[in-house]
């Protein structure tokens, strides 16, 4: 549809909440019309963290979490529509990223074995909202031989490309990525850990979900020995295309 409203749903590596964005696409331009954020409970966050690592009874636990997160995503979409005074007939489609629980891209495993897995059942979202729901973006990219991440460069290219100047877009999520908009097509890849290590560190030492305004980090000093050791991790020297996740960057 040329001119239409869409809802995007996202839960990132940091698992700090579900973000719902209302977008209008008109004449090829993207405009943010509204947004809503829903918290993820500590108990559910703990369950997601646990399923992201090898463990017992994974299929059963994953199936239950898949439905639970799908229900939360659906609720976030419905709450956003209520906030913006819209109903399901106003929305062309929902795009749902899901919650990544395992990411093993071709830069880690042989292409024929590479995979990425996101949960947050899109069938549940479609059923509870009554809106066409598109999902599983990352798995299709891996099936096509891609890394499955980052997906942000496609949006960066559509929203920020300029004919008059080259641009670099840095997106600091749980895992950070960069998009270089000086060639066609755009180049994008994960640069390494963003907030995922910061969040894990302050949760361990201060029992806080994140370092608000970076105040705790700003009170410290760079530990050059530790920094130099971390910079020896082979990922940083690996040429793109590449992607990574908490499987590599964790406490």
C-alpha positions, 0 to 999 in steps of 0.5 A: 500500500502506497500510503498507509499506517504500519506498526513495528514491534521490537524487543532487543538484546537488552530485554528492557521492554517491548517498543511499538512504533506507529509509522506512516509511509506516504509517497515513499517517506517514513514518518513516526506517528506515535510510539508506546513502550511496555515493560518486560517483567523481571521473571520473564526476562530471567526466563528469556535469559535462561532459554538463551543458553543450552539447558534442559527441556528447551523445546517445552520452555521455548514453546511456552515463552514463544506464546507468552511473548507473542501475547505481550507483543500483541498487547503492546500493539493494541495499547498503542492503537488505543493511545492513538485512537485507532482500530485494526482497520486503520493499520495495514500490517504489523511487522514483528521482530520478536525476541532473539534467543539464539544467534549463530550466523554464517560468520560463526557456523558453516552456512549450511548450519547457520541459524538465528531464532526469535520468539514471540509467536506472530500467529498469536499477534495476528489472532489477538489484534486482527491485523496481518502480521509479518515476522521472521525477518532474520531467518529469511536473511540467513536462508538467503546466505546473509548474517541475519543481523543487523537489520537496521541498515535497511531502515537507515538506508530508507530514512537517512540516505542523502544524495548530497553527503555520505553518512554513517549511522551508529545504532547502540542497542544491546549489540551495536551496529553501524551503517555506511551510506556512502555506497550503493548498496549500503554496508552494515554490520555489528561492531560489538557489544553495546548496552548488553555488557553495561546492563549485565555489569550494573545488574550484578554489582548494583542490582539495577536494570541499567546505568541511568544516564551513564552516571556510574560508568562516568564515575570510573576510569578506563582500565587500559589492561582490561580494555586492551585484552578485550580488544584482542577478541578476534571478532573485532578484527573480522572483516564484514559482513559479520554479526554477533550477540550475547553468545560471544559478548557476555559476563 
